[in-house]
């Protein structure tokens, strides 16, 4: 079976306090991929499909996913990572100016501050290796 998304368009609408934007499912799926990348070393219980089962983890992943989409909407990004990379761009004869944001973290993903905090509060990041 396929894994469930961490948040639904209805949850996103509640988080934003406005109706969910067009393409909410796509944005939530992309945000979920970013959350997964940030959790590569996280340890938490899952069911046979890989979905989290502990209510606090389910809530944290939903909050982090909604926060990631909220950040993209506020910054004009669409989840591709292409939005807002340069503060000035010219095409002929090519001129790129300073970066308007910092490079992605070591996970390869730039998490929104609120998304990062939701994962940290739940004890999901930073990850650590546990010897058994």
C-alpha positions in Angstrom: 0.0 0.0 0.0 1.0 3.6 -0.5 2.0 5.8 2.4 -0.5 8.4 3.5 0.4 12.1 3.1 1.5 13.8 6.3 -1.2 16.5 5.9 -4.4 17.0 3.9 -5.7 20.1 2.1 -8.2 20.5 4.9 -5.4 20.5 7.5 -3.5 23.0 5.4 -6.5 25.3 5.2 -6.9 25.1 9.0 -3.2 25.8 9.5 -3.3 28.8 7.1 -6.6 30.1 8.3 -7.7 30.5 4.7 -8.9 28.0 2.0 -6.2 25.7 0.7 -4.6 27.1 -2.4 -5.0 25.5 -5.8 -2.7 22.5 -6.2 -2.6 21.9 -2.5 -2.2 18.1 -2.9 0.9 18.7 -5.1 2.4 21.2 -2.6 1.7 18.9 0.3 3.3 16.0 -1.5 6.4 18.0 -2.2 6.6 19.3 1.3 6.3 15.7 2.6 9.3 14.8 0.5 11.3 17.6 2.1 10.2 16.4 5.6 11.2 12.8 4.7 14.6 14.1 3.6 15.1 16.0 6.9 14.2 12.8 8.8 16.7 10.4 7.2 18.2 9.5 10.6 15.0 9.9 12.7 13.7 6.9 14.6 10.0 6.5 15.2 7.4 3.7 15.0 5.6 3.0 11.8 3.0 0.6 10.5 3.5 -1.9 7.7 3.1 0.9 5.1 5.7 3.1 6.7 3.2 5.5 8.1 3.9 6.9 11.6 1.7 5.5 14.3 2.5 7.6 17.4 0.0 10.5 17.7 2.7 13.1 18.7 4.8 12.1 15.6 1.7 12.1 13.3 0.9 15.6 14.6 4.5 16.9 14.3 4.8 15.6 10.7 1.5 17.2 9.7 2.5 20.5 11.3 5.9 20.5 9.7 4.4 19.7 6.3 1.9 22.6 6.6 4.6 24.9 7.8 6.7 24.1 4.8 3.9 24.9 2.4 3.1 28.1 4.3 6.7 29.2 3.9 6.6 28.5 0.2 3.4 30.5 -0.2 4.8 33.4 1.8 8.1 33.5 -0.3 6.6 32.8 -3.7 8.1 29.4 -4.0 6.3 26.4 -5.5 8.2 23.7 -3.7 10.7 23.2 -6.6 13.4 25.2 -4.8 13.7 27.6 -7.7 11.8 30.5 -6.2 13.8 33.3 -4.6 17.3 32.0 -5.1 18.8 35.2 -6.6 18.0 38.8 -5.6 18.8 40.0 -9.1 19.0 38.3 -12.5 19.6 39.6 -16.0 19.5 37.5 -19.1 21.6 39.3 -21.7 24.6 39.0 -21.4 23.8 37.0 -18.2 24.2 38.6 -14.8 23.4 36.9 -11.5 23.6 38.8 -8.3 23.8 37.8 -4.6 21.8 34.9 -3.3 18.7 36.0 -1.5 18.7 33.0 0.8 21.1 30.6 2.2 22.0 27.2 0.6 20.1 24.1 1.6 21.1 22.4 4.8 23.2 19.3 4.9 20.1 17.2 4.3 19.8 18.8 0.9 16.6 20.4 2.0 15.9 24.0 3.2 13.2 23.5 5.8 11.0 26.4 6.8 11.8 27.6 10.3 8.4 26.6 11.7 8.7 23.1 10.0 12.2 22.6 11.6 10.8 23.7 15.0 7.9 21.2 14.8 10.3 18.4 14.1 12.7 19.4 16.8 9.9 19.7 19.4 8.8 16.2 18.6 12.4 14.9 19.1 12.7 13.9 15.5 15.7 16.0 14.6 18.5 16.2 14.8 18.8 12.5 14.1 21.3 10.3 15.8 22.6 6.7 15.4 21.5 4.3 18.1 23.6 1.2 18.7 21.6 -1.9 19.6 
